[in-house]
Amino acid sequence: MKIRYAVVLLVCSYFSAHAQKTKEKDWANVKRYEAANEEVGPFKASAKSVIYMGDSITDFWIKVDSTFWAGKPYLDRGISGQTTTQMLVRFRQDVINLKPKAVVILAGINDIAENNGPIKTEDIFGNIKSMAILAKEAKIKVILCSVLPANEFRWRPEINPVDKVSALNALIKDYAKQNNIAYVDYFSKMADAEKGLPLALAKDGVHPTLAGYQIMDTLVEKAIHDTLK
């Protein structure tokens, strides 16, 4: 029995190590959408094609709020857990090469949660700014979004994100204003008195419920309409 248990542990250890090595080889998960990106020919022809770049909040959007996406020339390119540094690495493959008319960038909360280690707020903003510059250089309209409210991370309870969320949003908003870029202010429309997401809008304090996404739907659609009109 002990030998069998030891074998099971050895096998589990092998596959865990293999998964970690695979992740290290594709740290930014560039291959996540590789096959899908090869099939977006008709998408490029649309006058209102939009790519949503982000983390789990974008990744889960199309699953939780599928009605919003149905029949629209939108592509979801969110990847759960990602930081702005990872998004910047895959920005060319998942946005620029697909030639959308606009890109919606919603990013930064995982940086604040230190998913890939500590990072300065200015450097988070710098990554978002770099994505915006790359998009504009490629003649892609940019729509920048505020980070959603958050006053706790259940997976990182030692971090209080409130001040960093506010500071990052101020940098994004100011940059958007100075560069005539659309800014979607999710924060002010969704925050509660504690500067977090209320239970009705996010059961875990970070990832929106359907009601949360429906608020986001209205706000981002207006920004897309104004940007592409």
C-alpha positions in Angstrom: 0.0 0.0 0.0 2.9 2.4 0.9 4.6 1.6 -2.4 1.4 2.3 -4.4 1.0 5.6 -2.5 4.6 6.5 -3.2 4.1 5.8 -6.9 1.0 8.0 -7.0 2.9 10.8 -5.4 5.7 10.4 -7.9 3.4 10.5 -10.8 1.6 13.6 -9.5 4.9 15.3 -8.9 6.0 14.5 -12.5 2.9 16.0 -14.0 3.0 19.1 -11.7 6.6 19.7 -12.7 5.7 19.2 -16.4 2.8 21.7 -16.2 5.1 24.3 -14.6 7.7 23.8 -17.3 5.1 24.2 -20.0 3.9 27.5 -18.3 7.4 28.7 -18.1 8.0 28.1 -21.8 4.9 30.1 -22.7 4.8 32.5 -19.8 2.4 34.9 -21.5 0.2 32.1 -22.8 0.6 33.3 -26.4 -0.7 29.9 -27.6 -4.0 30.2 -25.8 -5.7 32.0 -28.8 -3.2 30.9 -31.5 -5.6 28.6 -33.4 -8.6 31.0 -33.0 -6.5 33.8 -34.3 -6.0 31.9 -37.6 -9.7 31.8 -38.2 -10.7 35.5 -37.9 -10.6 36.4 -41.6 -14.2 37.7 -41.9 -13.7 39.6 -38.6 -11.1 41.9 -40.2 -13.6 43.1 -42.8 -16.1 44.5 -40.2 -16.2 48.2 -39.8 -16.9 47.8 -36.1 -14.6 45.0 -35.2 -13.4 45.2 -31.6 -11.0 43.1 -29.5 -11.3 43.0 -25.7 -7.9 42.5 -24.1 -7.8 41.6 -20.5 -7.5 39.1 -17.6 -10.1 36.9 -16.0 -12.7 39.6 -15.9 -12.6 39.7 -19.7 -12.1 36.0 -20.0 -15.2 35.2 -18.1 -17.3 37.9 -19.7 -18.2 35.9 -22.8 -19.2 32.9 -20.6 -21.3 34.7 -18.0 -22.9 37.3 -20.3 -23.0 35.5 -23.6 -26.0 37.4 -24.9 -23.9 40.6 -25.0 -21.4 39.0 -27.4 -23.8 37.1 -29.6 -23.9 38.4 -33.2 -21.4 41.2 -32.6 -18.0 41.6 -34.3 -16.3 41.3 -30.9 -13.4 39.0 -29.9 -12.6 38.1 -26.3 -8.9 37.9 -25.7 -8.9 37.8 -21.9 -6.7 35.2 -20.0 -7.4 34.5 -16.4 -4.7 35.5 -13.9 -2.7 37.6 -16.3 -0.9 40.8 -15.5 -0.3 43.7 -17.8 3.2 42.5 -18.5 1.9 39.3 -19.9 -0.7 41.1 -22.0 1.9 43.3 -23.4 3.9 40.3 -24.5 1.0 38.8 -26.4 -0.5 42.1 -27.6 0.8 41.8 -31.2 -0.5 38.2 -31.7 -3.9 38.7 -30.0 -4.6 42.3 -31.1 -2.4 44.0 -33.7 -2.1 41.1 -36.2 -5.9 40.7 -36.2 -6.4 44.3 -37.4 -9.5 45.2 -35.4 -11.0 48.7 -35.7 -10.7 49.1 -31.9 -9.3 47.5 -28.8 -10.8 47.7 -25.3 -8.1 47.4 -22.7 -9.2 46.4 -19.2 -6.1 45.4 -17.1 -4.2 45.9 -13.9 -6.0 44.2 -11.0 -3.7 41.1 -11.1 -0.7 43.4 -11.0 -2.1 45.0 -7.9 -2.6 41.5 -6.5 1.1 40.8 -7.3 0.3 37.7 -9.3 3.8 37.8 -10.8 5.4 39.6 -7.8 5.5 43.2 -6.6 5.2 45.9 -9.3 5.0 49.7 -9.0 1.8 51.4 -10.0 3.7 53.5 -12.5 5.0 50.4 -14.2 1.5 48.9 -14.4 0.3 52.1 -16.1 3.4 52.0 -18.3 2.4 48.6 -19.6 -1.1 49.8 -20.3 0.3 52.9 -22.0 2.6 50.8 -24.1 -0.4 48.7 -25.4 -2.2 51.9 -26.3 0.8 53.3 -28.1 1.2 50.0 -30.1 -2.4 50.0 -31.0 -2.5 53.6 -32.2 0.7 53.0 -34.2 -1.2 50.2 -36.0 -4.2 52.5 -36.7 -6.3 50.7 -34.1 -8.6 52.9 -32.0 -8.0 52.6 -28.3 -10.6 52.4 -25.5 -9.1 52.4 -22.0 -11.0 51.1 -19.0 -10.8 51.8 -15.3 -9.8 48.9 -13.1 -13.0 47.6 -11.4 -13.4 48.4 -7.6 -11.8 45.9 -5.2 -11.1 46.2 -1.5 -9.9 42.7 -0.9 -8.3 39.7 -2.7 -9.5 36.4 -1.3 -6.4 34.7 -2.8 -4.1 37.4 -1.4 -5.8 38.6 1.9 -2.6 40.4 3.0 -3.0 42.9 0.2 -5.3 45.9 0.5 -5.9 47.1 -3.1 -8.0 50.2 -2.5 -5.3 52.9 -2.8 -3.5 51.3 -5.7 -6.7 50.8 -7.7 -7.5 54.5 -7.2 -4.0 55.6 -8.1 -3.9 53.5 -11.3 -7.3 54.6 -12.4 -6.2 58.3 -12.0 -3.2 57.6 -14.2 -5.3 55.9 -16.9 -8.0 58.5 -16.9 -5.5 61.4 -17.1 -3.6 59.7 -20.0 -6.9 59.0 -21.9 -7.9 62.7 -21.5 -4.5 64.0 -22.6 -4.5 61.8 -25.7 -8.1 62.0 -26.8 -8.7 58.3 -26.0 -12.1 57.0 -24.8 -12.1 56.2 -21.1 -14.7 53.8 -19.6 -15.3 54.5 -15.9 -16.5 51.2 -14.5 -15.2 52.1 -11.1 -17.6 55.0 -10.3 -20.6 53.1 -11.5 -19.9 49.9 -9.6 -18.1 50.8 -6.4 -19.9 50.6 -3.0 -19.2 52.7 0.1 -16.1 50.7 0.9 -14.7 51.1 -2.6 -15.3 47.5 -3.4 -17.8 45.6 -5.5 -21.1 44.9 -3.8 -22.2 41.3 -3.4 -24.8 41.7 -6.1 -22.2 42.7 -8.7 -19.4 40.2 -7.7 -19.8 37.3 -5.4 -16.0 37.1 -4.7 -15.4 40.8 -4.7 -13.5 40.8 -8.0 -15.3 38.9 -10.8 -18.6 40.3 -11.9 -21.9 38.5 -11.8 -24.3 38.8 -14.7 -25.7 42.0 -13.2 -22.2 43.4 -12.9 -21.4 42.6 -16.6 -24.6 44.2 -17.7 -23.5 47.5 -16.2 -20.2 47.1 -18.0 -22.1 46.3 -21.3 -23.9 49.6 -21.4 -20.8 51.6 -20.5 -18.4 50.0 -23.0 -20.9 49.9 -25.8 -21.3 53.7 -25.6 -17.5 54.1 -25.7 -17.3 51.8 -28.8 -20.1 53.7 -30.5 -18.5 57.1 -29.8 -15.1 55.8 -30.9 -16.2 54.2 -34.2 -19.0 56.5 -35.2 
